[in-house]
């Protein structure tokens, strides 16, 4: 009986840790994506300016 409850608590801990990691990294990944998008937009504007000349 004790082994089963220990196994269940282990899986619960693993799931909670995975959720915590996902919730921590999602904003980081979103911030990186937004930063890359802003850089891409700036580069596109610069390319258009250079093409006009």
C-alpha positions as CSV (number, residue, x, y, z in Angstrom):
1,X,0.0,0.0,0.0
2,X,2.7,2.5,0.9
3,X,4.6,1.8,-2.3
4,X,1.5,2.7,-4.4
5,X,1.0,6.0,-2.6
6,X,4.7,6.9,-2.9
7,X,4.6,6.2,-6.7
8,X,1.5,8.4,-7.0
9,X,3.1,11.3,-5.1
10,X,6.2,10.9,-7.2
11,X,4.2,11.3,-10.4
12,X,2.3,14.3,-9.0
13,X,5.6,15.9,-8.1
14,X,7.0,15.3,-11.6
15,X,3.9,16.7,-13.2
16,X,4.0,19.8,-10.9
17,X,7.7,20.4,-11.7
18,X,7.0,20.0,-15.5
19,X,4.1,22.5,-15.3
20,X,6.3,24.9,-13.3
21,X,9.1,24.7,-15.9
22,X,6.6,25.2,-18.8
23,X,5.0,28.2,-17.0
24,X,8.5,29.7,-16.4
25,X,9.8,29.2,-19.9
26,X,6.7,30.3,-21.8
27,X,7.1,34.0,-21.0
28,X,10.9,33.7,-21.7
29,X,10.2,32.1,-25.1
30,X,7.4,34.7,-25.9
31,X,9.8,37.6,-25.0
32,X,12.5,36.1,-27.2
33,X,10.0,35.7,-30.1
34,X,8.8,39.3,-29.7
35,X,12.5,40.5,-29.6
36,X,13.3,38.6,-32.8
37,X,10.1,40.0,-34.5
38,X,11.1,43.6,-33.5
39,X,14.6,43.0,-34.9
40,X,13.2,41.5,-38.1
41,X,10.9,44.5,-38.6
42,X,13.8,47.0,-38.1
43,X,15.9,45.0,-40.6
44,X,13.1,45.1,-43.1
45,X,12.7,48.8,-42.7
46,X,16.4,49.3,-43.2
47,X,16.4,47.1,-46.3
48,X,13.5,49.2,-47.8
49,X,15.4,52.4,-47.1
50,X,18.5,51.0,-48.8
51,X,16.5,49.8,-51.8
52,X,14.9,53.2,-52.3
53,X,18.4,54.9,-52.7
